[in-house]
Amino acid sequence: MIRQQVKPAILSFVILSVITGILYPLFITGVARVFFHHQATGSLIYRDGKPIGSSLIGQPFDDPQYFWGRLSATSPVFFNAAASSGANVGPRNPALIAAVNNRIKALRSADPGNQDSVPVDLVTSSASGLDPHISLAAAYYQAPRIARVRGMTQESVKSMISAHRQGRWLGVLGEPVVNVLELNLALDAHKK
């Protein structure tokens, strides 16, 4: 009697394991590679035929000639895609307050003439610690510094921001943003 129950249970387990553990993932991976190849292969960005980053993962920029992205809370290095995590500290945490104040000082020292309010996304990390985007306000805040350092007009920097603007998802969700890596690559291309 037990054999009559165990044999079908084991057979069902093996069949479902093959279907859900092998066949279905292979099918979905194949569909993704055919219809969403760029996304399925990591949304890589290339320069001179070599991958230099992903449009989905932020990268650290601290040179004044580039747009700076959000802070990263990943460890052991910033923007570590294998260790996505937020800071997980409250707004009154001394470590967060110190990090925010240090970032404000860095932004102010890089552009002492800019007395505008610092956008919050330039002084805080995202929930994943990997966000590759900044708000339009954060990009426009940095435009005077980048224009001055690169010898460009503010209007040309602002037009680059506008050209790289990504709208709301489905037209209603989120806020318009720019991808920091893509915008910085456009700056470098403009220099050539």
C-alpha positions, 0 to 999 in steps of 0.5 A, a space after each residue: 500500500 505504501 509503495 502505491 503512494 510513494 511511487 507516484 509521489 516520487 514520480 510527480 516530484 521528479 517530473 515537476 522538478 524537471 518541468 519547473 527547475 529545468 524546462 521552464 527556466 530554459 524556455 524563459 531564458 530563451 524568450 528573454 534572449 530573443 525578445 529582450 536581448 539587451 536586458 537579458 545580457 545585463 544592459 551593458 554599455 560599451 565604449 570602443 567595443 569594451 563593456 564599461 558598465 551597465 545602465 542598470 547599476 550605478 557607478 562611482 563618479 567623484 571627478 568634478 567634470 562628471 555628474 555625480 550619482 547617488 551614494 551607494 551603501 553596498 559593501 565592501 565596495 560602492 556599487 557592488 551588484 553582488 551585495 545590493 543593500 540600503 543603509 538601513 539607518 534612520 533619519 536621526 542616525 549620527 552616521 547618516 547625518 555625518 554622511 549627508 553633511 560630508 556629501 553636502 560639503 563635497 558638493 559645495 567645495 566642488 562648486 562654491 558659487 552654487 548656493 542652491 538647495 542640494 537635492 536629496 538624491 545627491 546626499 542619500 543612497 537608494 534602497 538598493 544602493 545601486 541606483 544608476 539614475 538621479 533626478 532632473 533637479 540633481 542633474 541641473 544642480 550640477 550643471 554649473 560646475 560641469 560647465 565651468 570645469 569643462 569650459 562649456 556653456 550651462 545651456 549646452 550642459 542643460 540641453 544634454 540633460 534634457 536629451 538624456 531625460 527618461 520619463 515616468 514609467 508607463 507615463 505615470 509612475 515615478 519621476 523623470 530621471 537621467 542615467 548618470 553613466 550615459 550622461 557622463 559618456 555623452 559629456 566625454 563624447 562632446 569633448 572629442 
